[in-house]
Amino acid sequence: ILVRGVDTIPFEKFTVYNARTLYQVLREILVNAKKHSKASLIVLQFEQKGKKVSVRYSDNGMGCPADQKFGVGLNGAVSRIASLGSKFIFMPKAGHGLQIRFTIPF
């Protein structure tokens, strides 16, 4: 797992709720990767954009179909991000890895 940009993020400015949301969403994404992706490389990239943090996950795993149904865990991640007024963008490519993007305000 490569992590980029995390050292530039002002995590001390996050509310407790937003920090927990970030933790839970990242945990769910990484649990799914371990269970399903068969990836040998995962990249987590963090970038501050105004008063939000943009998080981008990508892997080189087996991907999934574009019409993939989410299980309980990823549905929970989508709901958590939506509760902050943000979008959870899921970009699968069957056989070519996965990208996920979302933002968290602080």
C-alpha positions in Angstrom: 0.0 0.0 0.0 1.4 3.3 -1.0 0.1 6.4 0.7 0.7 9.8 -0.8 -0.1 13.3 0.5 -1.3 12.3 3.9 1.4 14.4 5.6 -0.1 17.6 4.1 -3.6 17.1 5.5 -4.6 19.2 8.6 -6.3 16.3 10.4 -6.4 18.3 13.6 -9.1 20.5 12.0 -11.4 17.5 11.4 -14.5 17.2 13.6 -14.6 13.9 15.6 -17.5 12.7 13.4 -15.6 13.4 10.1 -12.4 11.8 11.4 -14.3 8.7 12.4 -16.2 8.7 9.0 -12.8 8.8 7.2 -11.5 6.0 9.3 -14.5 3.8 8.8 -14.7 4.4 5.0 -11.0 3.7 4.5 -11.3 0.6 6.6 -14.2 -0.7 4.6 -12.4 -0.1 1.3 -9.3 -1.8 2.4 -11.2 -4.8 3.9 -13.0 -5.2 0.5 -9.6 -5.0 -1.3 -8.2 -7.8 0.9 -11.3 -10.0 0.4 -12.0 -9.5 -3.2 -9.5 -7.6 -5.4 -6.4 -9.8 -5.5 -4.4 -6.6 -5.9 -0.7 -6.5 -5.5 -0.6 -2.7 -5.3 -2.9 -0.2 -3.7 -2.5 3.6 -3.7 -4.2 6.0 -1.4 -3.8 9.6 -2.3 -4.8 12.5 -0.1 -5.1 16.1 -1.3 -6.5 19.2 0.4 -8.9 21.2 -1.8 -10.1 24.2 0.1 -11.8 23.0 3.3 -12.1 19.4 2.0 -9.8 16.5 1.7 -10.0 14.5 -1.5 -9.2 10.8 -1.1 -8.4 8.6 -4.1 -8.1 4.9 -3.8 -6.8 2.8 -6.7 -5.6 -0.8 -7.1 -4.3 -3.1 -9.8 -6.6 -5.9 -8.8 -9.2 -7.8 -10.8 -11.7 -5.0 -10.8 -15.4 -5.8 -11.1 -18.3 -5.2 -13.5 -19.7 -1.6 -13.7 -23.1 -2.9 -12.5 -21.6 -4.5 -9.4 -24.0 -4.5 -6.4 -22.5 -3.2 -3.2 -22.6 -5.3 -0.1 -23.4 -4.0 3.4 -19.9 -2.6 3.9 -19.6 -0.5 0.8 -23.2 0.6 1.1 -22.4 1.8 4.6 -19.3 3.7 3.2 -21.5 5.4 0.5 -24.1 6.4 3.2 -21.4 7.8 5.5 -19.9 9.9 2.8 -23.4 11.1 1.7 -24.1 12.1 5.3 -21.3 14.7 4.9 -22.8 16.1 1.7 -20.2 14.4 -0.5 -20.2 11.8 -3.2 -18.6 8.3 -3.2 -17.5 7.7 -6.8 -16.9 4.0 -7.6 -15.0 3.4 -10.9 -14.6 -0.3 -11.6 -13.1 -1.8 -14.7 -13.5 -5.6 -14.9 -10.0 -7.1 -15.1 -8.3 -3.7 -14.8 -8.4 -2.7 -11.1 -10.6 -0.3 -9.3 -10.7 3.4 -8.4 -12.7 5.1 -5.7 -12.9 8.8 -5.0 -14.6 10.8 -2.3 -14.2 14.0 -0.3 -14.4 14.7 3.4 -15.0 18.3 4.7 -13.1 19.6 7.7 
